[in-house]
Amino acid sequence: MNIQDLQAEINAIDQEIAQIESSGGQAIVKKLLNIIERLASSNDAQESELQKLRDEINRLKGEQGKPDIKANKKKDGNISSEAERKEAEANAKKGTENWIYFAMD
């Protein structure tokens, strides 16, 4: 059961609480729901930490972990800094110099 399912059930129970006439009963049920919500969030944090530790164990064993796949970035020629622009121009110029040099041989 994931957190979304629990949240949906808590919301449904919360609506039913409003129908309870006894104020003492409402207070008890709300406290119990708060406890359940804290436990669910704690459980999620522990599952996340457990997965990190499993990945670290596998890495130490020499196994490959989950691949860190990054989104493809399209180079559109828009260079954000002056240093990057100069570097790109130098690379382009170097490429043409090599071509000219080889063409003369």
matplotlib code that plots the C-alpha trace (Angstrom):
import matplotlib.pyplot as plt

x = [0.0, 1.5, 1.1, -1.5, -3.7, -3.3, -4.1, -7.3, -8.4, -7.6, -9.6, -12.6, -12.3, -12.0, -15.3, -16.9, -15.5, -17.4, -20.6, -19.7, -21.8, -19.6, -16.8, -14.7, -14.9, -13.9, -10.8, -9.7, -10.1, -8.2, -5.3, -5.2, -5.2, -2.4, -0.4, -1.0, 0.0, 3.3, 4.0, 3.4, 5.7, 8.4, 8.0, 8.6, 11.7, 13.0, 12.3, 14.2, 17.2, 17.1, 17.3, 20.3, 22.1, 21.3, 22.8, 25.9, 26.4, 26.1, 28.6, 31.0, 30.6, 31.7, 28.3, 26.9, 24.0, 21.2, 22.4, 22.4, 20.6, 20.5, 18.2, 19.5, 20.4, 20.3, 23.1, 21.5, 24.5, 23.2, 26.2, 25.5, 28.9, 31.7, 34.2, 32.1, 31.7, 35.5, 36.1, 33.6, 35.2, 38.7, 37.5, 35.9, 39.0, 41.3, 39.2, 39.5, 43.3, 43.7, 41.6, 43.7, 46.9, 45.9, 44.6, 48.1, 49.8]
y = [0.0, 3.3, 6.8, 7.9, 5.0, 5.7, 9.4, 8.5, 6.2, 8.9, 11.4, 9.0, 8.3, 12.0, 12.6, 9.9, 11.4, 14.6, 12.5, 11.1, 13.0, 12.3, 14.9, 12.5, 9.9, 12.4, 13.4, 9.8, 9.0, 12.1, 11.3, 7.8, 9.1, 11.5, 8.6, 6.5, 9.4, 9.9, 6.2, 6.1, 9.0, 7.5, 4.2, 6.0, 7.6, 4.3, 2.6, 5.3, 5.0, 1.2, 1.4, 3.8, 1.4, -1.6, 0.4, 1.2, -2.4, -3.4, -0.7, -2.0, -5.5, -4.2, -4.4, -1.7, 0.2, 1.9, 3.8, 7.6, 8.5, 12.1, 13.7, 14.4, 18.1, 19.5, 21.9, 24.8, 27.1, 29.2, 29.6, 31.1, 32.5, 34.4, 31.6, 29.0, 31.1, 31.7, 28.0, 27.1, 29.6, 28.2, 24.7, 25.6, 27.6, 24.7, 22.3, 24.4, 24.8, 21.1, 20.7, 23.3, 21.7, 18.3, 19.7, 21.1, 17.8]
z = [0.0, -1.0, 0.5, -2.0, -1.1, 2.6, 2.0, 0.1, 2.9, 5.5, 3.6, 3.5, 7.2, 7.9, 6.2, 8.3, 11.4, 10.7, 11.0, 14.5, 17.0, 20.1, 20.3, 22.3, 19.6, 17.0, 19.0, 19.5, 15.8, 14.7, 17.0, 15.6, 12.1, 12.9, 14.3, 11.1, 8.9, 10.8, 10.6, 6.9, 6.2, 8.5, 6.6, 3.3, 4.6, 5.8, 2.5, 0.7, 3.1, 2.8, -1.0, -0.7, 1.6, -0.8, -3.7, -1.6, -0.7, -4.3, -5.3, -2.7, -4.0, -7.4, -9.0, -11.0, -9.5, -11.2, -14.1, -13.8, -17.0, -17.8, -20.3, -23.8, -24.2, -27.7, -28.5, -30.3, -30.5, -27.7, -25.4, -22.0, -21.0, -22.6, -21.7, -23.4, -26.5, -26.8, -26.3, -29.0, -31.4, -30.6, -31.2, -34.5, -35.6, -34.6, -36.6, -39.7, -39.2, -39.1, -42.2, -44.1, -42.9, -44.1, -47.4, -48.2, -47.9]

ax = plt.figure().add_subplot(projection="3d")
ax.plot(x, y, z, "-o")
ax.set_aspect("equal")
plt.show()
